[in-house]
Amino acid sequence: MSKRNKLEKWQKVFVNRSLNMGNIRAIGFDMDHTLAMYNREAFEALAFRATLQKFIDAGYPAELEGLQFKPEFLIRGLLVDMDRGNILKVDGHKYVKTAFHGHTRLDKETRHKLYNSESFKAYEFLSMDSFFALSEVQLFAEIVDYMKSNPGKIQKSFREVYADLRKFIDKSHADGSIKDEVLRNPEKFFIRDRHLATMLIRTMDAGKHLFLLTNSNWPYTNAVMTFLLGDASSDFPDWRQYFRYVIVGSGKPGFFTGSQPFYEVVTQSNLLTAAAGSLEQGKIYQGGNAQLLQNLTGFRGDEILYVGDHIYGDIIRSKGSVNWRTLLVVEELEKELLKLEELRPALQSIYTRIGEREVCDEELQILRSKIASNARQAKIATDRGDARKGQHLLAENEKLLEKAHEKQALLVGIDEEIKQAIAEREANVHPVWGSLMKVGLERSRFANQVESYACIYTARVSNLRFYSPFKRFTSYHDILPHEV
């Protein structure tokens, strides 16, 4: 048995688009939720409280202080209708399957009226692509609930509240309310991956040039990376030695489409100076753009693999704008795949019942066709004066109708069982939203984006250590329904 087959499923790298790592000359890494794994519950709770305090300081009701952070409420991949105060889970065909107004689930009729009776434009809604959006949207949901229970106490629309929320989140990051606390207690907010340095060193030893490309500023980046890698290997006492280039404050996703120049960071003072000429190893740069990075380094397009967690800011933009190859880190898979493996028998049972439903439905349609045919022939016979034949056919139809009613009742029962089984399976993955990649048995919108833009994906960036740096990742799943 090969080493790959011995891996736990969450340790594997999954392939959407064949990728020959032998052709990759440079690998770029995002930092937050990619190289740096957060203790999400601790970080999101901190962001929630810091931002909530900004609401109260700005004159919102002091009663909001009683709002509670609920870490299990939301998942990534949802859409936020800021005008209505609704949170939506959408499948790959833009069908809204689950929706909440605050913490109140919207019924099917309401969902259909608002979203499914006519096509809506997903880009008009906020897409929860990053982990940083979870505490933000959860606070929005709590305030929506408060406004519903206390009409008139907040004289603003939901969209205006969300605009304030974004402003207060940015202020919390800018004034240190969040990051200062994180850096005071990094062991509380970060999970050190003991395999991270091993993976990076193996990749470097294979001749790949590594670079860090993050939106975080230099002081925060330096502190986080020092905590993660500062003493991980005696061969690399300074974390910067792992990377040929270090780019902070990159402004993604604009980095991939813009024309901003690079600035060199004076690390002692955090001041910026104009970067002259090529990028140098050991120096820290801020800003810049992807095209200029390619021009200065000599690495181009599909020679570069970029690794990140943000489906839009890291993956869609890097692939669509400069044709970099992409690796998406889907952290949730680490736990979710374990649950899905446990639930595999339940899924097989659902598919078995769906097969039985198909047989039952076909039998019902045959009965209905026979009934319709008999009725037509009975009328013809009666019109021709053959009353006996007409009566015989109508009598036969009475028996067929009884069988059809039985089949219809059986079909309704099977449908209800399937619906209940799917709901139970989803609830076992996540009690509110189900699986990240599915809406019932359909692909989620998030899954469609992963399939469309991530060449490969995995639960942890360090999972690359299980594969050769020259591995040829091959997709075996690029098939159409008629090919199954």
C-alpha positions as CSV (number, residue, x, y, z in Angstrom):
1,M,0.0,0.0,0.0
2,S,1.4,3.4,-0.9
3,K,2.1,6.1,1.7
4,R,-0.7,8.2,0.2
5,N,-3.3,5.5,0.7
6,K,-2.3,5.3,4.4
7,L,-3.1,9.0,5.0
8,E,-6.1,10.0,6.9
9,K,-8.5,11.7,4.5
10,W,-8.1,15.1,6.1
11,Q,-4.3,14.8,5.5
12,K,-4.7,14.4,1.8
13,V,-4.4,17.0,-1.0
14,F,-7.5,17.0,-3.2
15,V,-7.2,17.7,-6.9
16,N,-9.6,19.7,-9.1
17,R,-7.2,20.5,-11.9
18,S,-4.1,18.5,-12.7
19,L,-0.9,20.2,-11.4
20,N,2.7,19.2,-12.0
21,M,4.7,20.5,-9.1
22,G,7.8,19.9,-11.1
23,N,6.8,23.0,-13.2
24,I,6.3,25.2,-10.2
25,R,9.3,27.5,-9.5
26,A,7.9,29.7,-6.8
27,I,5.3,29.1,-4.0
28,G,3.7,32.1,-2.3
29,F,1.9,31.8,1.1
30,D,-0.7,33.9,2.8
31,M,-0.2,34.1,6.5
32,D,-3.5,34.3,8.4
33,H,-5.4,31.0,8.5
34,T,-2.8,29.6,6.1
35,L,0.7,29.5,7.7
36,A,-0.8,30.8,10.9
37,M,-3.7,28.7,12.2
38,Y,-5.8,30.5,14.7
39,N,-7.6,29.3,17.8
40,R,-10.7,30.5,16.0
41,E,-13.1,30.6,19.0
42,A,-10.7,32.6,21.1
43,F,-9.9,35.1,18.3
44,E,-13.5,35.5,17.1
45,A,-14.7,36.0,20.7
46,L,-12.1,38.8,21.1
47,A,-13.1,40.4,17.8
48,F,-16.8,40.2,18.7
49,R,-16.4,41.9,22.1
50,A,-14.0,44.6,20.8
51,T,-16.3,45.5,18.0
52,L,-19.4,45.4,20.2
53,Q,-17.8,47.9,22.5
54,K,-17.3,50.3,19.6
55,F,-21.1,50.1,18.9
56,I,-21.8,51.1,22.5
57,D,-19.2,53.8,22.5
58,A,-20.8,55.3,19.3
59,G,-24.2,55.7,21.0
60,Y,-25.9,52.4,20.3
61,P,-28.0,51.1,23.3
62,A,-26.0,50.0,26.3
63,E,-28.2,46.9,26.4
64,L,-26.2,45.5,23.5
65,E,-23.5,44.7,26.0
66,G,-25.5,41.7,26.9
67,L,-25.2,40.1,23.4
68,Q,-23.5,36.8,23.4
69,F,-20.8,35.4,21.1
70,K,-22.0,32.0,19.7
71,P,-19.1,30.3,18.0
72,E,-21.1,27.4,16.5
73,F,-23.7,29.5,14.8
74,L,-22.0,30.4,11.5
75,I,-19.8,28.7,8.8
76,R,-18.0,30.1,5.9
77,G,-19.5,30.2,2.4
78,L,-22.7,31.9,3.4
79,L,-24.2,35.1,1.9
80,V,-25.5,38.1,3.9
81,D,-28.4,40.1,2.6
82,M,-27.5,43.4,4.4
83,D,-30.8,45.1,3.3
84,R,-33.0,42.5,4.9
85,G,-30.8,41.3,7.7
86,N,-30.8,37.8,6.4
87,I,-28.1,35.1,6.2
88,L,-28.3,32.6,3.4
89,K,-26.9,29.3,2.4
90,V,-27.0,28.9,-1.4
91,D,-26.4,25.9,-3.6
92,G,-24.3,26.0,-6.8
93,H,-27.5,26.8,-8.9
94,K,-28.2,29.9,-6.8
95,Y,-31.1,28.3,-4.9
96,V,-31.4,29.5,-1.3
97,K,-31.9,26.4,0.7
98,T,-31.5,27.7,4.2
99,A,-32.0,31.3,5.5
100,F,-32.1,33.1,8.8
101,H,-33.2,36.5,9.9
102,G,-31.0,36.9,12.9
103,H,-31.5,33.6,14.7
104,T,-35.0,33.0,13.2
105,R,-35.1,30.4,10.4
106,L,-37.1,31.6,7.4
107,D,-39.7,29.1,6.1
108,K,-39.7,27.7,2.6
109,E,-42.5,30.0,1.4
110,T,-40.7,33.2,2.6
111,R,-37.4,32.0,1.1
112,H,-39.1,31.3,-2.2
113,K,-40.8,34.7,-2.2
114,L,-37.6,36.7,-1.4
115,Y,-35.0,34.8,-3.3
116,N,-36.1,31.8,-5.3
117,S,-39.1,33.0,-7.3
118,E,-36.8,35.3,-9.3
119,S,-33.0,35.3,-9.9
120,F,-30.9,37.3,-7.6
121,K,-27.4,38.7,-8.0
122,A,-25.1,37.1,-5.5
123,Y,-22.5,39.9,-5.9
124,E,-25.0,42.3,-4.3
125,F,-24.7,40.3,-1.1
126,L,-21.8,40.0,1.3
127,S,-19.9,36.7,0.7
128,M,-18.5,35.1,3.9
129,D,-15.3,33.9,2.3
130,S,-12.9,34.3,5.2
131,F,-12.8,33.3,8.9
132,F,-12.5,36.9,9.9
133,A,-16.1,37.4,8.6
134,L,-17.6,34.9,11.1
135,S,-17.5,37.1,14.3
136,E,-18.5,40.1,12.2
137,V,-21.6,38.5,10.8
138,Q,-22.5,36.8,14.0
139,L,-22.5,40.2,15.7
140,F,-24.7,41.5,12.9
141,A,-27.1,38.6,13.5
142,E,-27.3,39.4,17.2
143,I,-28.1,43.1,16.5
144,V,-30.7,42.0,14.0
145,D,-32.3,39.9,16.7
146,Y,-32.1,42.9,19.1
147,M,-33.8,45.2,16.6
148,K,-36.6,42.7,16.0
149,S,-37.3,42.4,19.7
150,N,-36.8,46.1,20.5
151,P,-38.4,48.0,17.5
152,G,-37.4,51.6,17.4
153,K,-34.4,51.5,19.8
154,I,-32.0,51.5,16.8
155,Q,-33.1,54.1,14.3
156,K,-31.1,52.7,11.4
157,S,-31.6,50.3,8.5
158,F,-29.9,46.9,8.6
159,R,-27.5,48.1,5.9
160,E,-26.6,51.2,7.9
161,V,-25.9,49.0,10.9
162,Y,-23.7,46.8,8.8
163,A,-21.8,49.8,7.5
164,D,-21.2,50.8,11.1
165,L,-20.1,47.3,11.8
166,R,-17.4,47.4,9.1
167,K,-16.2,50.7,10.3
168,F,-16.0,49.5,13.9
169,I,-14.2,46.3,12.9
170,D,-11.6,48.3,11.0
171,K,-11.2,50.7,13.9
172,S,-10.7,47.7,16.3
173,H,-7.9,46.5,14.1
174,A,-6.4,49.9,13.7
175,D,-6.4,50.9,17.3
176,G,-5.0,47.6,18.5
177,S,-8.1,46.5,20.4
178,I,-7.7,43.1,18.7
179,K,-4.1,42.7,17.5
180,D,-2.5,44.0,20.7
181,E,-4.3,41.5,22.8
182,V,-3.4,38.7,20.3
183,L,0.3,39.6,20.5
184,R,0.3,39.8,24.3
185,N,-0.9,36.2,24.4
186,P,0.0,34.4,21.1
187,E,-0.2,31.0,22.7
188,K,-3.9,31.7,23.4
189,F,-4.8,32.7,19.8
190,F,-2.5,30.6,17.6
191,I,-2.1,26.8,17.1
192,R,1.5,25.9,16.3
193,D,1.8,23.3,13.6
194,R,4.9,21.3,14.4
195,H,5.1,20.1,10.8
196,L,5.1,23.5,9.2
197,A,8.9,24.1,9.3
198,T,9.5,20.6,7.9
199,M,7.2,21.2,5.0
200,L,8.8,24.5,4.2
201,I,12.4,23.2,4.4
202,R,11.6,20.2,2.2
203,T,10.1,22.5,-0.4
204,M,13.1,24.8,-0.3
205,D,15.5,21.9,-0.5
206,A,13.7,20.9,-3.8
207,G,14.8,24.2,-5.3
208,K,11.4,26.1,-4.9
209,H,11.6,29.8,-4.1
210,L,9.2,30.6,-1.3
211,F,7.6,34.0,-0.6
212,L,5.2,35.4,2.0
213,L,2.4,37.6,0.7
214,T,0.1,38.8,3.4
215,N,-2.3,41.8,4.0
216,S,-1.1,42.0,7.7
217,N,1.4,44.8,8.6
218,W,5.0,44.3,9.4
219,P,4.9,44.4,13.2
220,Y,2.0,41.9,13.4
221,T,3.5,39.6,10.7
222,N,6.9,39.6,12.4
223,A,5.4,38.8,15.8
224,V,3.2,36.0,14.5
225,M,5.8,34.4,12.3
226,T,8.4,34.6,15.1
227,F,6.0,32.7,17.3
228,L,5.3,30.1,14.7
229,L,8.7,29.5,13.2
230,G,11.3,31.4,15.3
231,D,12.6,28.3,17.1
232,A,11.2,25.6,14.8
233,S,14.5,24.7,13.3
234,S,18.1,25.3,14.4
235,D,19.0,25.7,10.7
236,F,16.7,28.7,10.4
237,P,16.9,30.8,13.6
238,D,15.1,33.7,11.9
239,W,11.8,33.0,10.3
240,R,12.6,35.3,7.4
241,Q,15.3,32.8,6.2
242,Y,12.5,30.5,5.0
243,F,11.3,33.0,2.4
244,R,13.2,34.6,-0.5
245,Y,10.7,37.5,-0.5
246,V,8.5,38.9,2.3
247,I,5.6,41.2,1.2
248,V,3.3,42.6,3.9
249,G,0.4,45.1,3.6
250,S,-0.2,43.7,0.1
251,G,-3.8,44.9,-0.1
252,K,-5.2,41.7,-1.7
253,P,-7.3,41.2,-3.7
254,G,-6.2,44.6,-5.3
255,F,-2.6,43.2,-5.3
256,F,-3.5,41.0,-8.2
257,T,-5.1,43.7,-10.4
258,G,-3.6,47.0,-9.3
259,S,-0.4,48.9,-10.1
260,Q,0.8,50.0,-6.7
261,P,4.6,50.1,-6.4
262,F,6.6,48.2,-3.8
263,Y,8.0,50.0,-0.7
264,E,10.8,48.8,1.5
265,V,9.9,48.6,5.2
266,V,12.5,50.0,7.5
267,T,12.0,47.3,10.1
268,Q,13.4,49.2,13.1
269,S,10.9,52.1,12.7
270,N,8.2,50.6,10.4
271,L,8.7,53.5,8.1
272,L,8.6,53.0,4.3
273,T,11.1,53.9,1.6
274,A,10.8,53.5,-2.2
275,A,12.0,50.1,-3.3
276,A,14.7,50.4,-6.0
277,G,15.4,47.7,-8.5
278,S,14.9,44.0,-7.8
279,L,13.5,42.5,-4.7
280,E,16.1,41.3,-2.3
281,Q,16.1,38.4,0.1
282,G,16.2,39.5,3.7
283,K,14.4,42.8,3.1
284,I,10.7,43.4,3.9
285,Y,8.5,45.0,1.3
286,Q,5.0,46.5,1.4
287,G,2.3,47.0,-1.2
288,G,3.3,46.2,-4.8
289,N,1.3,44.3,-7.4
290,A,1.4,40.8,-9.0
291,Q,2.6,42.0,-12.4
292,L,5.5,43.9,-10.9
293,L,6.3,40.9,-8.7
294,Q,6.6,38.7,-11.8
295,N,8.7,41.3,-13.6
296,L,11.1,41.7,-10.7
297,T,11.5,38.0,-9.9
298,G,11.3,36.4,-13.3
299,F,8.6,34.0,-12.2
300,R,5.5,34.1,-14.3
301,G,1.9,32.9,-14.4
302,D,1.6,29.1,-14.0
303,E,5.2,28.8,-12.6
304,I,3.8,30.3,-9.4
305,L,1.6,28.4,-6.9
306,Y,-0.2,30.6,-4.4
307,V,-1.5,29.1,-1.2
308,G,-4.3,30.9,0.8
309,D,-7.5,30.5,2.6
310,H,-9.6,33.3,1.2
311,I,-11.6,32.0,-1.8
312,Y,-11.9,35.4,-3.4
313,G,-9.0,37.5,-2.1
314,D,-6.4,34.7,-2.5
315,I,-7.7,32.1,-5.0
316,I,-10.1,33.6,-7.5
317,R,-8.1,36.8,-8.0
318,S,-4.7,35.2,-8.3
319,K,-6.0,32.6,-10.8
320,G,-8.2,34.9,-12.8
321,S,-5.9,37.9,-13.0
322,V,-2.4,36.5,-13.4
323,N,-3.0,32.8,-14.0
324,W,-1.1,31.6,-10.9
325,R,-1.8,28.0,-9.9
326,T,-3.8,27.8,-6.6
327,L,-3.9,25.8,-3.4
328,L,-6.8,26.6,-1.1
329,V,-6.6,25.8,2.6
330,V,-10.0,24.6,3.8
331,E,-9.4,24.3,7.5
332,E,-12.9,23.1,8.2
333,L,-12.2,19.8,6.4
334,E,-10.0,18.6,9.2
335,K,-13.0,18.0,11.4
336,E,-15.7,17.8,8.8
337,L,-14.2,14.9,6.9
338,L,-14.1,12.8,10.1
339,K,-17.8,13.4,10.6
340,L,-18.6,12.7,6.9
341,E,-16.7,9.4,7.1
342,E,-18.8,8.4,10.1
343,L,-21.9,9.4,8.3
344,R,-21.0,7.4,5.1
345,P,-23.5,4.6,5.9
346,A,-26.2,7.2,6.4
347,L,-25.5,8.7,3.0
348,Q,-25.5,5.3,1.4
349,S,-28.9,4.6,3.0
350,I,-30.2,7.9,1.6
351,Y,-29.1,6.9,-1.9
352,T,-30.7,3.5,-1.5
353,R,-34.0,5.1,-0.6
354,I,-33.6,7.5,-3.6
355,G,-33.2,4.5,-5.8
356,E,-36.3,2.9,-4.3
357,R,-38.1,6.2,-4.9
358,E,-37.1,6.2,-8.5
359,V,-38.6,2.7,-9.0
360,C,-41.8,3.7,-7.1
361,D,-42.1,6.8,-9.2
362,E,-41.6,4.9,-12.5
363,E,-44.3,2.4,-11.4
364,L,-46.7,5.2,-10.6
365,Q,-46.1,6.9,-13.9
366,I,-46.8,3.6,-15.7
367,L,-50.1,3.3,-13.8
368,R,-51.0,6.9,-14.7
369,S,-50.2,6.3,-18.3
370,K,-52.3,3.1,-18.3
371,I,-55.2,4.9,-16.6
372,A,-55.1,7.8,-19.2
373,S,-54.9,5.3,-22.0
374,N,-57.9,3.3,-20.7
375,A,-59.9,6.4,-20.3
376,R,-59.2,7.5,-23.8
377,Q,-60.0,4.0,-25.2
378,A,-63.2,3.8,-23.1
379,K,-64.4,7.0,-24.6
380,I,-63.7,5.8,-28.1
381,A,-65.5,2.5,-27.4
382,T,-68.5,4.2,-25.9
383,D,-68.7,6.7,-28.8
384,R,-68.6,3.7,-31.2
385,G,-71.5,2.1,-29.3
386,D,-69.4,-0.6,-27.6
387,A,-70.6,0.2,-24.1
388,R,-69.5,-3.2,-22.7
389,K,-65.8,-2.5,-23.7
390,G,-66.1,1.0,-22.3
391,Q,-67.4,-0.2,-19.0
392,H,-64.7,-2.9,-18.8
393,L,-62.0,-0.4,-19.3
394,L,-63.5,2.0,-16.7
395,A,-63.8,-0.9,-14.2
396,E,-60.1,-1.7,-14.8
397,N,-59.3,1.9,-14.2
398,E,-60.9,1.8,-10.7
399,K,-58.5,-1.0,-9.7
400,L,-55.6,0.9,-11.3
401,L,-56.5,4.1,-9.5
402,E,-56.5,2.3,-6.2
403,K,-53.0,1.0,-6.9
404,A,-51.9,4.5,-8.0
405,H,-53.2,6.0,-4.8
406,E,-51.2,3.4,-2.8
407,K,-48.1,4.1,-4.9
408,Q,-48.6,7.9,-4.4
409,A,-48.9,7.4,-0.6
410,L,-45.8,5.2,-0.6
411,L,-43.9,7.8,-2.7
412,V,-44.9,10.6,-0.2
413,G,-43.7,8.5,2.7
414,I,-40.3,7.7,1.0
415,D,-39.9,11.4,0.1
416,E,-40.5,12.4,3.8
417,E,-38.0,9.7,5.0
418,I,-35.4,11.0,2.5
419,K,-35.9,14.6,3.6
420,Q,-35.7,13.7,7.2
421,A,-32.6,11.5,6.7
422,I,-30.8,14.3,4.8
423,A,-31.7,16.8,7.5
424,E,-30.4,14.5,10.2
425,R,-27.2,13.9,8.4
426,E,-26.6,17.6,7.8
427,A,-27.3,18.4,11.5
428,N,-24.7,15.9,12.5
429,V,-22.1,17.8,10.4
430,H,-23.3,21.3,11.6
431,P,-26.5,21.8,13.6
432,V,-27.6,24.9,11.6
433,W,-26.0,24.9,8.2
434,G,-24.9,21.4,7.5
435,S,-21.8,20.6,5.4
436,L,-19.5,23.3,4.1
437,M,-19.5,21.8,0.6
438,K,-23.1,20.7,0.4
439,V,-26.7,22.0,0.5
440,G,-28.6,18.8,1.2
441,L,-27.2,16.6,-1.6
442,E,-26.4,19.5,-3.9
443,R,-23.0,21.3,-4.1
444,S,-23.0,24.5,-2.2
445,R,-22.0,27.8,-3.8
446,F,-18.8,27.6,-1.9
447,A,-18.0,24.1,-3.3
448,N,-18.6,25.4,-6.8
449,Q,-16.1,28.2,-6.2
450,V,-13.6,25.7,-4.8
451,E,-14.0,23.4,-7.9
452,S,-13.8,26.3,-10.3
453,Y,-10.8,28.2,-8.9
454,A,-8.7,26.0,-6.6
455,C,-6.4,23.7,-8.5
456,I,-5.8,21.7,-5.4
457,Y,-7.1,22.0,-1.8
458,T,-6.4,20.6,1.6
459,A,-7.1,21.1,5.3
460,R,-3.6,22.2,6.4
461,V,-0.8,23.7,4.4
462,S,1.6,21.3,6.2
463,N,-0.2,18.4,4.5
464,L,2.1,19.2,1.5
465,R,4.9,17.3,3.5
466,F,3.2,14.0,2.6
467,Y,3.9,14.6,-1.1
468,S,7.0,15.1,-3.2
469,P,7.8,18.7,-4.1
470,F,7.8,17.3,-7.7
471,K,4.5,15.5,-7.3
472,R,2.2,15.4,-10.4
473,F,-1.3,15.9,-8.9
474,T,-3.8,14.4,-11.4
475,S,-7.5,15.0,-11.5
476,Y,-9.7,11.9,-12.0
477,H,-13.0,13.7,-11.4
478,D,-13.4,15.9,-14.4
479,I,-16.5,14.0,-15.7
480,L,-20.0,14.8,-16.8
481,P,-23.2,13.1,-15.6
482,H,-23.5,11.1,-18.8
483,E,-20.0,9.7,-18.2
484,V,-20.7,8.1,-14.8
